[in-house]
Amino acid sequence: MRITILSVGNIKEKYLKDAIEEYSKRISKFCKIDFIQVNDEAIVENPSDKQIELVKEKEGEKIIKALPKSCYKIVLDLKGVMLSSDELANKLLDVFTYNGSHICFIIGGSLGLSNEVLQKADYHLCFSKMTFPHQLMKVILLEQIYRAFKIINNEPYHK
């Protein structure tokens, strides 16, 4: 089993890097985990709708180019399906069982994902109706992946 987290932009904050490192280490006991980062595009302050779409398209092209071959693609999308932690564990187990051994989670930049990336996705996942910074979303995603593996393996999760 293998999980790739493909995201837009670099994380500069040490506390987020530390959390990512910790959850990555925990997850590595259950599966191989990889990270792919593509650079975000510069955007002017108060961009027009056209400028926003152009940035999302450029970032989308980078994402599509960086996508691993033969993976099950799950995009983080505000319009996606909201799952409980147990339901996410079942989803991961189903994908690993029936759709192959490689899942790629895709986190867009601060403006979201392009329509082309959204259309290429096999599944649209929503964590909340609230918007989170995309850097923090990587930590939240990793924590939930770790929790899912603990659920799948019937292991306690220390809160």
DRENTORKOL-3810 file (N, C-alpha, C; in nm, 4 decimals):
REM DRENTORKOL-3810
@n.u->0.0844; n.v->-0.1181; n.w->0.0000; ca.u->0.0000; ca.v->0.0000; ca.w->0.0000; c.u->0.0882; c.v->0.1236; c.w->0.0000
@n.u->0.0395; n.v->0.2225; n.w->-0.0719; ca.u->0.1158; ca.v->0.3458; ca.w->-0.0861; c.u->0.0199; c.v->0.4646; c.w->-0.0914
@n.u->0.0575; n.v->0.5713; n.w->-0.0232; ca.u->-0.0193; ca.v->0.6957; ca.w->-0.0271; c.u->0.0745; c.v->0.8077; c.w->-0.0670
@n.u->0.0290; n.v->0.8885; n.w->-0.1609; ca.u->0.1015; ca.v->1.0086; ca.w->-0.2012; c.u->0.0136; c.v->1.1291; c.w->-0.1685
@n.u->0.0753; n.v->1.2303; n.w->-0.1115; ca.u->0.0071; ca.v->1.3583; ca.w->-0.0885; c.u->0.0672; c.v->1.4563; c.w->-0.1882
@n.u->-0.0136; n.v->1.4993; n.w->-0.2845; ca.u->0.0300; ca.v->1.5956; ca.w->-0.3858; c.u->-0.0322; c.v->1.7293; c.w->-0.3483
@n.u->0.0503; n.v->1.8290; n.w->-0.3245; ca.u->-0.0018; ca.v->1.9580; ca.w->-0.2781; c.u->0.0656; c.v->2.0740; c.w->-0.3494
@n.u->-0.0026; n.v->2.1867; n.w->-0.3442; ca.u->0.0468; ca.v->2.3100; ca.w->-0.4044; c.u->0.1082; c.v->2.3968; c.w->-0.2952
@n.u->0.2274; n.v->2.4472; n.w->-0.3215; ca.u->0.2911; ca.v->2.5411; ca.w->-0.2295; c.u->0.3796; c.v->2.4742; c.w->-0.1260
@n.u->0.4735; n.v->2.5516; n.w->-0.0761; ca.u->0.5662; ca.v->2.5042; ca.w->0.0262; c.u->0.5155; c.v->2.5421; c.w->0.1644
@n.u->0.5542; n.v->2.4620; n.w->0.2613; ca.u->0.5200; ca.v->2.4923; ca.w->0.4000; c.u->0.6428; c.v->2.5521; c.w->0.4656
@n.u->0.6269; n.v->2.6702; n.w->0.5204; ca.u->0.7385; ca.v->2.7414; ca.w->0.5806; c.u->0.7392; c.v->2.7306; c.w->0.7329
@n.u->0.6226; n.v->2.7135; n.w->0.7934; ca.u->0.6094; ca.v->2.7151; ca.w->0.9378; c.u->0.6648; c.v->2.5868; c.w->0.9993
@n.u->0.7554; n.v->2.6030; n.w->1.0969; ca.u->0.8206; ca.v->2.4880; ca.w->1.1608; c.u->0.7203; c.v->2.3973; c.w->1.2311
@n.u->0.6226; n.v->2.4553; n.w->1.2990; ca.u->0.5267; ca.v->2.3729; ca.w->1.3725; c.u->0.4461; c.v->2.2833; c.w->1.2783
@n.u->0.4160; n.v->2.3307; n.w->1.1579; ca.u->0.3450; ca.v->2.2478; ca.w->1.0607; c.u->0.4378; c.v->2.1397; c.w->1.0049
@n.u->0.5620; n.v->2.1767; n.w->0.9767; ca.u->0.6595; ca.v->2.0779; ca.w->0.9284; c.u->0.6793; c.v->1.9677; c.w->1.0321
@n.u->0.6866; n.v->2.0060; n.w->1.1592; ca.u->0.7043; ca.v->1.9075; ca.w->1.2657; c.u->0.5845; c.v->1.8119; c.w->1.2731
@n.u->0.4644; n.v->1.8662; n.w->1.2624; ca.u->0.3440; ca.v->1.7823; ca.w->1.2670; c.u->0.3393; c.v->1.6878; c.w->1.1467
@n.u->0.3747; n.v->1.7381; n.w->1.0296; ca.u->0.3772; ca.v->1.6551; ca.w->0.9088; c.u->0.4785; c.v->1.5421; c.w->0.9251
@n.u->0.5932; n.v->1.5748; n.w->0.9775; ca.u->0.6970; ca.v->1.4734; ca.w->0.9992; c.u->0.6499; c.v->1.3670; c.w->1.0987
@n.u->0.5869; n.v->1.4093; n.w->1.2063; ca.u->0.5402; ca.v->1.3152; ca.w->1.3092; c.u->0.4340; c.v->1.2205; c.w->1.2530
@n.u->0.3320; n.v->1.2752; n.w->1.1856; ca.u->0.2268; ca.v->1.1882; ca.w->1.1316; c.u->0.2795; c.v->1.1002; c.w->1.0182
@n.u->0.3729; n.v->1.1510; n.w->0.9406; ca.u->0.4337; ca.v->1.0695; ca.w->0.8348; c.u->0.5050; c.v->0.9487; c.w->0.8943
@n.u->0.5766; n.v->0.9718; n.w->1.0025; ca.u->0.6476; ca.v->0.8633; ca.w->1.0708; c.u->0.5472; c.v->0.7597; c.w->1.1219
@n.u->0.4390; n.v->0.8052; n.w->1.1798; ca.u->0.3368; ca.v->0.7135; ca.w->1.2320; c.u->0.2714; c.v->0.6333; c.w->1.1196
@n.u->0.2396; n.v->0.7007; n.w->1.0093; ca.u->0.1743; ca.v->0.6347; ca.w->0.8960; c.u->0.2672; c.v->0.5332; c.w->0.8309
@n.u->0.3969; n.v->0.5608; n.w->0.8310; ca.u->0.4937; ca.v->0.4729; ca.w->0.7632; c.u->0.4963; c.v->0.3321; c.w->0.8230
@n.u->0.4400; n.v->0.3135; n.w->0.9411; ca.u->0.4288; ca.v->0.1796; ca.w->0.9997; c.u->0.3211; c.v->0.0974; c.w->0.9296
@n.u->0.2318; n.v->0.1651; n.w->0.8576; ca.u->0.1201; ca.v->0.0976; ca.w->0.7907; c.u->0.1354; c.v->0.0918; c.w->0.6387
@n.u->0.1979; n.v->0.1926; n.w->0.5814; ca.u->0.2140; ca.v->0.1966; ca.w->0.4361; c.u->0.3259; c.v->0.2937; c.w->0.3991
@n.u->0.3651; n.v->0.2885; n.w->0.2742; ca.u->0.4641; ca.v->0.3836; ca.w->0.2222; c.u->0.3929; c.v->0.5163; c.w->0.1977
@n.u->0.4552; n.v->0.6247; n.w->0.2394; ca.u->0.3953; ca.v->0.7572; ca.w->0.2171; c.u->0.4961; c.v->0.8474; c.w->0.1480
@n.u->0.4487; n.v->0.9164; n.w->0.0429; ca.u->0.5315; ca.v->1.0072; ca.w->-0.0363; c.u->0.4648; c.v->1.1438; c.w->-0.0410
@n.u->0.5465; n.v->1.2438; n.w->-0.0670; ca.u->0.4955; ca.v->1.3800; ca.w->-0.0832; c.u->0.5472; c.v->1.4370; c.w->-0.2144
@n.u->0.4571; n.v->1.5018; n.w->-0.2860; ca.u->0.4941; ca.v->1.5757; ca.w->-0.4059; c.u->0.4394; c.v->1.7169; c.w->-0.3873
@n.u->0.5254; n.v->1.8147; n.w->-0.4033; ca.u->0.4819; ca.v->1.9541; ca.w->-0.3947; c.u->0.5100; c.v->2.0231; c.w->-0.5267
@n.u->0.4117; n.v->2.0987; n.w->-0.5725; ca.u->0.4322; ca.v->2.1823; ca.w->-0.6901; c.u->0.4249; c.v->2.3273; c.w->-0.6437
@n.u->0.4956; n.v->2.4138; n.w->-0.7121; ca.u->0.4975; ca.v->2.5551; ca.w->-0.6738; c.u->0.3631; c.v->2.6206; c.w->-0.7004
@n.u->0.3274; n.v->2.7098; n.w->-0.6083; ca.u->0.2065; ca.v->2.7871; ca.w->-0.6307; c.u->0.2381; c.v->2.9033; c.w->-0.7235
@n.u->0.1349; n.v->2.9576; n.w->-0.7811; ca.u->0.1478; ca.v->3.0711; ca.w->-0.8721; c.u->0.1284; c.v->3.2016; c.w->-0.7955
@n.u->0.2031; n.v->3.3017; n.w->-0.8344; ca.u->0.1867; ca.v->3.4341; ca.w->-0.7735; c.u->0.0506; c.v->3.4901; c.w->-0.8150
@n.u->-0.0106; n.v->3.5619; n.w->-0.7230; ca.u->-0.1411; ca.v->3.6222; ca.w->-0.7520; c.u->-0.1439; c.v->3.7641; c.w->-0.6967
@n.u->-0.2057; n.v->3.8513; n.w->-0.7712; ca.u->-0.2173; ca.v->3.9908; ca.w->-0.7277; c.u->-0.3196; c.v->3.9995; c.w->-0.6150
@n.u->-0.3111; n.v->4.1075; n.w->-0.5372; ca.u->-0.4108; ca.v->4.1284; ca.w->-0.4340; c.u->-0.5424; c.v->4.1671; c.w->-0.5001
@n.u->-0.6518; n.v->4.1184; n.w->-0.4474; ca.u->-0.7856; ca.v->4.1413; ca.w->-0.5035; c.u->-0.7934; c.v->4.1006; c.w->-0.6512
@n.u->-0.7658; n.v->3.9744; n.w->-0.6819; ca.u->-0.7673; ca.v->3.9305; ca.w->-0.8216; c.u->-0.9093; c.v->3.9239; c.w->-0.8777
@n.u->-0.9184; n.v->3.9392; n.w->-1.0078; ca.u->-1.0467; ca.v->3.9241; ca.w->-1.0762; c.u->-1.0778; c.v->3.7744; c.w->-1.0874
@n.u->-1.2013; n.v->3.7435; n.w->-1.1235; ca.u->-1.2393; ca.v->3.6025; ca.w->-1.1430; c.u->-1.1533; c.v->3.5384; c.w->-1.2508
@n.u->-1.1233; n.v->3.6139; n.w->-1.3556; ca.u->-1.0407; ca.v->3.5617; ca.w->-1.4649; c.u->-0.8987; c.v->3.5314; c.w->-1.4154
@n.u->-0.8422; n.v->3.6203; n.w->-1.3329; ca.u->-0.7075; ca.v->3.5979; ca.w->-1.2785; c.u->-0.7055; c.v->3.4755; c.w->-1.1866
@n.u->-0.8109; n.v->3.4576; n.w->-1.1088; ca.u->-0.8215; ca.v->3.3409; ca.w->-1.0199; c.u->-0.8238; c.v->3.2127; c.w->-1.1030
@n.u->-0.9047; n.v->3.2111; n.w->-1.2065; ca.u->-0.9139; ca.v->3.0914; ca.w->-1.2906; c.u->-0.7807; c.v->3.0624; c.w->-1.3598
@n.u->-0.7111; n.v->3.1658; n.w->-1.4023; ca.u->-0.5813; ca.v->3.1476; ca.w->-1.4679; c.u->-0.4801; c.v->3.0851; c.w->-1.3712
@n.u->-0.4770; n.v->3.1323; n.w->-1.2475; ca.u->-0.3869; ca.v->3.0762; ca.w->-1.1473; c.u->-0.4220; c.v->2.9296; c.w->-1.1218
@n.u->-0.5508; n.v->2.9008; n.w->-1.1052; ca.u->-0.5929; ca.v->2.7628; ca.w->-1.0810; c.u->-0.5578; c.v->2.6732; c.w->-1.1992
@n.u->-0.5721; n.v->2.7238; n.w->-1.3205; ca.u->-0.5358; ca.v->2.6453; ca.w->-1.4403; c.u->-0.3861; c.v->2.6161; c.w->-1.4439
@n.u->-0.3040; n.v->2.7159; n.w->-1.4152; ca.u->-0.1583; ca.v->2.6957; ca.w->-1.4164; c.u->-0.1163; c.v->2.5960; c.w->-1.3081
@n.u->-0.1717; n.v->2.6120; n.w->-1.1882; ca.u->-0.1405; ca.v->2.5169; ca.w->-1.0812; c.u->-0.1933; c.v->2.3781; c.w->-1.1174
@n.u->-0.3091; n.v->2.3742; n.w->-1.1804; ca.u->-0.3674; ca.v->2.2468; ca.w->-1.2238; c.u->-0.2801; c.v->2.1731; c.w->-1.3231
@n.u->-0.2212; n.v->2.2468; n.w->-1.4159; ca.u->-0.1299; ca.v->2.1844; ca.w->-1.5131; c.u->-0.0113; c.v->2.1203; c.w->-1.4414
@n.u->0.0409; n.v->2.1884; n.w->-1.3409; ca.u->0.1536; ca.v->2.1339; ca.w->-1.2632; c.u->0.1111; c.v->2.0085; c.w->-1.1873
@n.u->-0.0076; n.v->2.0122; n.w->-1.1299; ca.u->-0.0586; ca.v->1.8962; ca.w->-1.0563; c.u->-0.0724; c.v->1.7764; c.w->-1.1490
@n.u->-0.1346; n.v->1.7974; n.w->-1.2633; ca.u->-0.1574; ca.v->1.6873; ca.w->-1.3579; c.u->-0.0247; c.v->1.6291; c.w->-1.4062
@n.u->0.0716; n.v->1.7152; n.w->-1.4319; ca.u->0.2035; ca.v->1.6689; ca.w->-1.4752; c.u->0.2721; c.v->1.5870; c.w->-1.3655
@n.u->0.2483; n.v->1.6219; n.w->-1.2398; ca.u->0.3148; ca.v->1.5555; ca.w->-1.1269; c.u->0.2409; c.v->1.4312; c.w->-1.0765
@n.u->0.1187; n.v->1.4095; n.w->-1.1244; ca.u->0.0395; ca.v->1.2953; ca.w->-1.0755; c.u->0.1104; c.v->1.1632; c.w->-1.1000
@n.u->0.1188; n.v->1.0789; n.w->-0.9981; ca.u->0.1758; ca.v->0.9454; ca.w->-1.0195; c.u->0.0869; c.v->0.8654; c.w->-1.1155
@n.u->0.1488; n.v->0.7761; n.w->-1.1883; ca.u->0.0740; ca.v->0.6900; ca.w->-1.2805; c.u->-0.0033; c.v->0.5854; c.w->-1.2003
@n.u->-0.1160; n.v->0.5474; n.w->-1.2488; ca.u->-0.1957; ca.v->0.4377; ca.w->-1.1924; c.u->-0.2250; c.v->0.4532; c.w->-1.0440
@n.u->-0.2750; n.v->0.5677; n.w->-1.0053; ca.u->-0.3149; ca.v->0.5862; ca.w->-0.8661; c.u->-0.4633; c.v->0.6215; c.w->-0.8624
@n.u->-0.5249; n.v->0.5959; n.w->-0.7498; ca.u->-0.6622; ca.v->0.6355; ca.w->-0.7248; c.u->-0.6563; c.v->0.7776; c.w->-0.6712
@n.u->-0.7157; n.v->0.8721; n.w->-0.7429; ca.u->-0.7018; ca.v->1.0137; ca.w->-0.7125; c.u->-0.8186; c.v->1.0652; c.w->-0.6270
@n.u->-0.7841; n.v->1.1150; n.w->-0.5078; ca.u->-0.8834; ca.v->1.1744; ca.w->-0.4181; c.u->-0.8498; c.v->1.3220; c.w->-0.4021
@n.u->-0.9391; n.v->1.4081; n.w->-0.4483; ca.u->-0.9171; ca.v->1.5519; ca.w->-0.4328; c.u->-0.9886; c.v->1.6013; c.w->-0.3079
@n.u->-0.9269; n.v->1.6974; n.w->-0.2410; ca.u->-0.9925; ca.v->1.7645; ca.w->-0.1303; c.u->-1.0707; c.v->1.8799; c.w->-0.1903
@n.u->-1.2024; n.v->1.8730; n.w->-0.1733; ca.u->-1.2933; ca.v->1.9602; ca.w->-0.2464; c.u->-1.4084; c.v->2.0000; c.w->-0.1538
@n.u->-1.4326; n.v->2.1294; n.w->-0.1410; ca.u->-1.5422; ca.v->2.1759; ca.w->-0.0560; c.u->-1.6780; c.v->2.1215; c.w->-0.0994
@n.u->-1.6895; n.v->2.0780; n.w->-0.2255; ca.u->-1.8153; ca.v->2.0228; ca.w->-0.2754; c.u->-1.8155; c.v->1.8699; c.w->-0.2715
@n.u->-1.7124; n.v->1.8115; n.w->-0.2093; ca.u->-1.7009; ca.v->1.6668; ca.w->-0.2027; c.u->-1.7871; c.v->1.6048; c.w->-0.0944
@n.u->-1.7687; n.v->1.4749; n.w->-0.0751; ca.u->-1.8434; ca.v->1.3973; ca.w->0.0229; c.u->-1.7778; c.v->1.4123; c.w->0.1601
@n.u->-1.8584; n.v->1.4395; n.w->0.2606; ca.u->-1.8074; ca.v->1.4471; ca.w->0.3976; c.u->-1.8199; c.v->1.3093; c.w->0.4607
@n.u->-1.7106; n.v->1.2614; n.w->0.5190; ca.u->-1.7077; ca.v->1.1295; ca.w->0.5812; c.u->-1.6672; c.v->1.1421; c.w->0.7273
@n.u->-1.7139; n.v->1.0495; n.w->0.8082; ca.u->-1.6629; ca.v->1.0379; ca.w->0.9449; c.u->-1.5271; c.v->0.9693; c.w->0.9376
@n.u->-1.4557; n.v->0.9649; n.w->1.0480; ca.u->-1.3265; ca.v->0.8961; ca.w->1.0501; c.u->-1.3431; c.v->0.7476; c.w->1.0189
@n.u->-1.4481; n.v->0.6855; n.w->1.0726; ca.u->-1.4744; ca.v->0.5443; ca.w->1.0425; c.u->-1.5052; c.v->0.5240; c.w->0.8944
@n.u->-1.5823; n.v->0.6149; n.w->0.8375; ca.u->-1.6150; ca.v->0.6041; ca.w->0.6948; c.u->-1.4914; c.v->0.6248; c.w->0.6079
@n.u->-1.4019; n.v->0.7149; n.w->0.6478; ca.u->-1.2776; ca.v->0.7336; ca.w->0.5731; c.u->-1.1936; c.v->0.6062; c.w->0.5796
@n.u->-1.1858; n.v->0.5447; n.w->0.6968; ca.u->-1.1115; ca.v->0.4183; ca.w->0.7096; c.u->-1.1686; c.v->0.3135; c.w->0.6148
@n.u->-1.3006; n.v->0.3032; n.w->0.6097; ca.u->-1.3637; ca.v->0.2071; ca.w->0.5186; c.u->-1.3370; c.v->0.2420; c.w->0.3730
@n.u->-1.3375; n.v->0.3703; n.w->0.3410; ca.u->-1.3092; ca.v->0.4139; ca.w->0.2038; c.u->-1.1671; c.v->0.3742; c.w->0.1641
@n.u->-1.0701; n.v->0.3999; n.w->0.2507; ca.u->-0.9313; ca.v->0.3631; ca.w->0.2203; c.u->-0.9190; c.v->0.2127; c.w->0.2029
@n.u->-0.9811; n.v->0.1379; n.w->0.2906; ca.u->-0.9757; ca.v->-0.0079; ca.w->0.2814; c.u->-1.0377; c.v->-0.0566; c.w->0.1511
@n.u->-1.1515; n.v->0.0010; n.w->0.1128; ca.u->-1.2167; ca.v->-0.0356; ca.w->-0.0139; c.u->-1.1277; c.v->-0.0035; c.w->-0.1342
@n.u->-1.0673; n.v->0.1148; n.w->-0.1330; ca.u->-0.9815; ca.v->0.1529; ca.w->-0.2455; c.u->-0.8618; c.v->0.0592; c.w->-0.2543
@n.u->-0.7965; n.v->0.0335; n.w->-0.1429; ca.u->-0.6803; ca.v->-0.0560; ca.w->-0.1445; c.u->-0.7207; c.v->-0.1970; c.w->-0.1871
@n.u->-0.8417; n.v->-0.2393; n.w->-0.1542; ca.u->-0.8874; ca.v->-0.3745; ca.w->-0.1869; c.u->-0.9310; c.v->-0.3867; c.w->-0.3322
@n.u->-1.0041; n.v->-0.2871; n.w->-0.3833; ca.u->-1.0677; ca.v->-0.3007; ca.w->-0.5138; c.u->-1.0121; c.v->-0.2107; c.w->-0.6233
@n.u->-0.9387; n.v->-0.1056; n.w->-0.5888; ca.u->-0.8952; ca.v->-0.0093; ca.w->-0.6898; c.u->-0.7440; c.v->0.0038; c.w->-0.7007
@n.u->-0.6695; n.v->-0.0809; n.w->-0.6383; ca.u->-0.5246; ca.v->-0.0732; ca.w->-0.6477; c.u->-0.4601; c.v->-0.0332; c.w->-0.5166
@n.u->-0.3304; n.v->-0.0403; n.w->-0.5141; ca.u->-0.2584; ca.v->-0.0218; ca.w->-0.3893; c.u->-0.1997; c.v->0.1174; c.w->-0.3717
@n.u->-0.2379; n.v->0.2116; n.w->-0.4596; ca.u->-0.1797; ca.v->0.3463; ca.w->-0.4523; c.u->-0.2916; c.v->0.4508; c.w->-0.4547
@n.u->-0.2970; n.v->0.5306; n.w->-0.3487; ca.u->-0.3921; ca.v->0.6415; ca.w->-0.3396; c.u->-0.3133; c.v->0.7711; c.w->-0.3411
@n.u->-0.3597; n.v->0.8677; n.w->-0.4193; ca.u->-0.3000; ca.v->0.9997; ca.w->-0.4219; c.u->-0.4041; c.v->1.1016; c.w->-0.3771
@n.u->-0.3777; n.v->1.1674; n.w->-0.2651; ca.u->-0.4624; ca.v->1.2764; ca.w->-0.2183; c.u->-0.4079; c.v->1.4053; c.w->-0.2781
@n.u->-0.4970; n.v->1.4904; n.w->-0.3291; ca.u->-0.4560; ca.v->1.6138; ca.w->-0.3952; c.u->-0.5133; c.v->1.7332; c.w->-0.3190
@n.u->-0.4215; n.v->1.8201; n.w->-0.2741; ca.u->-0.4589; ca.v->1.9417; ca.w->-0.2019; c.u->-0.4226; c.v->2.0604; c.w->-0.2911
@n.u->-0.5211; n.v->2.1409; n.w->-0.3245; ca.u->-0.4972; ca.v->2.2572; ca.w->-0.4090; c.u->-0.4330; c.v->2.3715; c.w->-0.3327
@n.u->-0.4056; n.v->2.4768; n.w->-0.4046; ca.u->-0.3490; ca.v->2.5973; ca.w->-0.3454; c.u->-0.4554; c.v->2.6789; c.w->-0.2753
@n.u->-0.4218; n.v->2.8005; n.w->-0.2412; ca.u->-0.5122; ca.v->2.8861; ca.w->-0.1644; c.u->-0.6403; c.v->2.9211; c.w->-0.2399
@n.u->-0.6384; n.v->2.9070; n.w->-0.3723; ca.u->-0.7572; ca.v->2.9382; ca.w->-0.4524; c.u->-0.8376; c.v->2.8144; c.w->-0.4895
@n.u->-0.7868; n.v->2.6968; n.w->-0.4533; ca.u->-0.8574; ca.v->2.5730; ca.w->-0.4856; c.u->-0.7967; c.v->2.5028; c.w->-0.6060
@n.u->-0.8726; n.v->2.4098; n.w->-0.6614; ca.u->-0.8268; ca.v->2.3260; ca.w->-0.7727; c.u->-0.8941; c.v->2.3658; c.w->-0.9035
@n.u->-0.8242; n.v->2.3442; n.w->-1.0122; ca.u->-0.8804; ca.v->2.3727; ca.w->-1.1445; c.u->-0.9877; c.v->2.2699; c.w->-1.1784
@n.u->-1.0747; n.v->2.3068; n.w->-1.2698; ca.u->-1.1791; ca.v->2.2144; ca.w->-1.3152; c.u->-1.1187; c.v->2.0884; c.w->-1.3758
@n.u->-1.0074; n.v->2.1014; n.w->-1.4450; ca.u->-0.9434; ca.v->1.9854; ca.w->-1.5070; c.u->-0.8972; c.v->1.8849; c.w->-1.4019
@n.u->-0.8390; n.v->1.9313; n.w->-1.2937; ca.u->-0.7964; ca.v->1.8421; ca.w->-1.1852; c.u->-0.9192; c.v->1.7785; c.w->-1.1209
@n.u->-1.0218; n.v->1.8579; n.w->-1.0953; ca.u->-1.1439; ca.v->1.8049; ca.w->-1.0344; c.u->-1.2064; c.v->1.6958; c.w->-1.1212
@n.u->-1.2027; n.v->1.7138; n.w->-1.2530; ca.u->-1.2603; ca.v->1.6148; ca.w->-1.3440; c.u->-1.1794; c.v->1.4855; c.w->-1.3498
@n.u->-1.0500; n.v->1.4928; n.w->-1.3255; ca.u->-0.9648; ca.v->1.3738; ca.w->-1.3283; c.u->-0.9747; c.v->1.2899; c.w->-1.2010
@n.u->-1.0360; n.v->1.3455; n.w->-1.0981; ca.u->-1.0425; ca.v->1.2776; ca.w->-0.9688; c.u->-1.1351; c.v->1.1567; c.w->-0.9732
@n.u->-1.0977; n.v->1.0554; n.w->-0.8964; ca.u->-1.1829; ca.v->0.9379; ca.w->-0.8787; c.u->-1.2818; c.v->0.9594; c.w->-0.7646
@n.u->-1.2468; n.v->1.0489; n.w->-0.6729; ca.u->-1.3315; ca.v->1.0721; ca.w->-0.5558; c.u->-1.3074; c.v->1.2141; c.w->-0.5059
@n.u->-1.4154; n.v->1.2779; n.w->-0.4612; ca.u->-1.4080; ca.v->1.4140; ca.w->-0.4061; c.u->-1.4405; c.v->1.4059; c.w->-0.2573
@n.u->-1.3442; n.v->1.4461; n.w->-0.1748; ca.u->-1.3566; ca.v->1.4374; ca.w->-0.0297; c.u->-1.3604; c.v->1.5773; c.w->0.0303
@n.u->-1.4550; n.v->1.5988; n.w->0.1209; ca.u->-1.4663; ca.v->1.7263; ca.w->0.1906; c.u->-1.4465; c.v->1.7018; c.w->0.3396
@n.u->-1.3588; n.v->1.7765; n.w->0.4022; ca.u->-1.3345; ca.v->1.7613; ca.w->0.5446; c.u->-1.4295; c.v->1.8455; c.w->0.6280
@n.u->-1.4782; n.v->1.9543; n.w->0.5728; ca.u->-1.5628; ca.v->2.0448; ca.w->0.6490; c.u->-1.6203; c.v->2.1490; c.w->0.5543
@n.u->-1.7287; n.v->2.2100; n.w->0.5960; ca.u->-1.7814; ca.v->2.3231; ca.w->0.5194; c.u->-1.6967; c.v->2.4478; c.w->0.5436
@n.u->-1.6136; n.v->2.4408; n.w->0.6487; ca.u->-1.5238; ca.v->2.5522; ca.w->0.6769; c.u->-1.4035; c.v->2.5451; c.w->0.5835
@n.u->-1.3414; n.v->2.6580; n.w->0.5593; ca.u->-1.2206; ca.v->2.6635; ca.w->0.4777; c.u->-1.0999; c.v->2.6664; c.w->0.5697
@n.u->-1.0008; n.v->2.5829; n.w->0.5388; ca.u->-0.8765; ca.v->2.5790; ca.w->0.6152; c.u->-0.7621; c.v->2.6245; c.w->0.5262
@n.u->-0.6573; n.v->2.6809; n.w->0.5839; ca.u->-0.5388; ca.v->2.7109; ca.w->0.5042; c.u->-0.4851; c.v->2.5804; c.w->0.4449
@n.u->-0.4432; n.v->2.5842; n.w->0.3186; ca.u->-0.4008; ca.v->2.4602; ca.w->0.2535; c.u->-0.2795; c.v->2.3979; c.w->0.3215
@n.u->-0.1962; n.v->2.4793; n.w->0.3872; ca.u->-0.0816; ca.v->2.4244; ca.w->0.4593; c.u->-0.1291; c.v->2.3420; c.w->0.5801
@n.u->-0.2266; n.v->2.3936; n.w->0.6534; ca.u->-0.2810; ca.v->2.3230; ca.w->0.7688; c.u->-0.3588; c.v->2.1996; c.w->0.7248
@n.u->-0.4183; n.v->2.2049; n.w->0.6080; ca.u->-0.4978; ca.v->2.0919; ca.w->0.5586; c.u->-0.4130; c.v->1.9670; c.w->0.5428
@n.u->-0.2864; n.v->1.9839; n.w->0.5094; ca.u->-0.1981; ca.v->1.8676; ca.w->0.4965; c.u->-0.1846; c.v->1.7965; c.w->0.6305
@n.u->-0.1718; n.v->1.8725; n.w->0.7389; ca.u->-0.1616; ca.v->1.8141; ca.w->0.8725; c.u->-0.2927; c.v->1.7436; c.w->0.9089
@n.u->-0.4036; n.v->1.8086; n.w->0.8840; ca.u->-0.5345; ca.v->1.7498; ca.w->0.9151; c.u->-0.5539; c.v->1.6205; c.w->0.8367
@n.u->-0.5200; n.v->1.6223; n.w->0.7093; ca.u->-0.5321; ca.v->1.5021; ca.w->0.6258; c.u->-0.4453; c.v->1.3893; c.w->0.6804
@n.u->-0.3206; n.v->1.4185; n.w->0.7133; ca.u->-0.2305; ca.v->1.3149; ca.w->0.7649; c.u->-0.2821; c.v->1.2569; c.w->0.8967
@n.u->-0.3344; n.v->1.3419; n.w->0.9839; ca.u->-0.3884; ca.v->1.2909; ca.w->1.1101; c.u->-0.5042; c.v->1.1954; c.w->1.0829
@n.u->-0.5896; n.v->1.2291; n.w->0.9885; ca.u->-0.7041; ca.v->1.1434; ca.w->0.9588; c.u->-0.6617; c.v->1.0133; c.w->0.8886
@n.u->-0.5596; n.v->1.0188; n.w->0.8059; ca.u->-0.5072; ca.v->0.8958; ca.w->0.7449; c.u->-0.4507; c.v->0.8053; c.w->0.8540
@n.u->-0.3755; n.v->0.8624; n.w->0.9465; ca.u->-0.3208; ca.v->0.7848; ca.w->1.0570; c.u->-0.4342; c.v->0.7236; c.w->1.1401
@n.u->-0.5327; n.v->0.8036; n.w->1.1724; ca.u->-0.6486; ca.v->0.7552; ca.w->1.2492; c.u->-0.7176; c.v->0.6419; c.w->1.1728
@n.u->-0.7311; n.v->0.6566; n.w->1.0417; ca.u->-0.7956; ca.v->0.5529; ca.w->0.9600; c.u->-0.7198; c.v->0.4210; c.w->0.9694
@n.u->-0.5880; n.v->0.4259; n.w->0.9624; ca.u->-0.5098; ca.v->0.3027; ca.w->0.9743; c.u->-0.5240; c.v->0.2404; c.w->1.1130
@n.u->-0.5327; n.v->0.3227; n.w->1.2162; ca.u->-0.5539; ca.v->0.2690; ca.w->1.3500; c.u->-0.6906; c.v->0.1986; c.w->1.3573
@n.u->-0.7922; n.v->0.2588; n.w->1.2954; ca.u->-0.9260; ca.v->0.1986; ca.w->1.2922; c.u->-0.9224; c.v->0.0674; c.w->1.2140
@n.u->-0.8629; n.v->0.0690; n.w->1.0949; ca.u->-0.8550; ca.v->-0.0505; ca.w->1.0096; c.u->-0.7883; c.v->-0.1662; c.w->1.0830
@n.u->-0.6855; n.v->-0.1347; n.w->1.1611; ca.u->-0.6086; ca.v->-0.2374; ca.w->1.2307; c.u->-0.6588; c.v->-0.2644; c.w->1.3735
@n.u->-0.7751; n.v->-0.2102; n.w->1.4066; ca.u->-0.8345; ca.v->-0.2291; ca.w->1.5406; c.u->-0.7357; c.v->-0.1961; c.w->1.6521
@n.u->-0.6636; n.v->-0.0886; n.w->1.6338; ca.u->-0.5666; ca.v->-0.0447; ca.w->1.7347; c.u->-0.6221; c.v->0.0795; c.w->1.8050
@n.u->-0.5918; n.v->0.0944; n.w->1.9329; ca.u->-0.6393; ca.v->0.2141; ca.w->2.0041; c.u->-0.5696; c.v->0.3395; c.w->1.9517
@n.u->-0.6397; n.v->0.4490; n.w->1.9581; ca.u->-0.5832; ca.v->0.5778; ca.w->1.9193; c.u->-0.5804; c.v->0.6632; c.w->2.0448
@n.u->-0.4614; n.v->0.6994; n.w->2.0862; ca.u->-0.4482; ca.v->0.7782; ca.w->2.2089; c.u->-0.4803; c.v->0.9232; c.w->2.1777
@n.u->-0.5789; n.v->0.9744; n.w->2.2486; ca.u->-0.6249; ca.v->1.1104; ca.w->2.2234; c.u->-0.5484; c.v->1.2113; c.w->2.3040
END
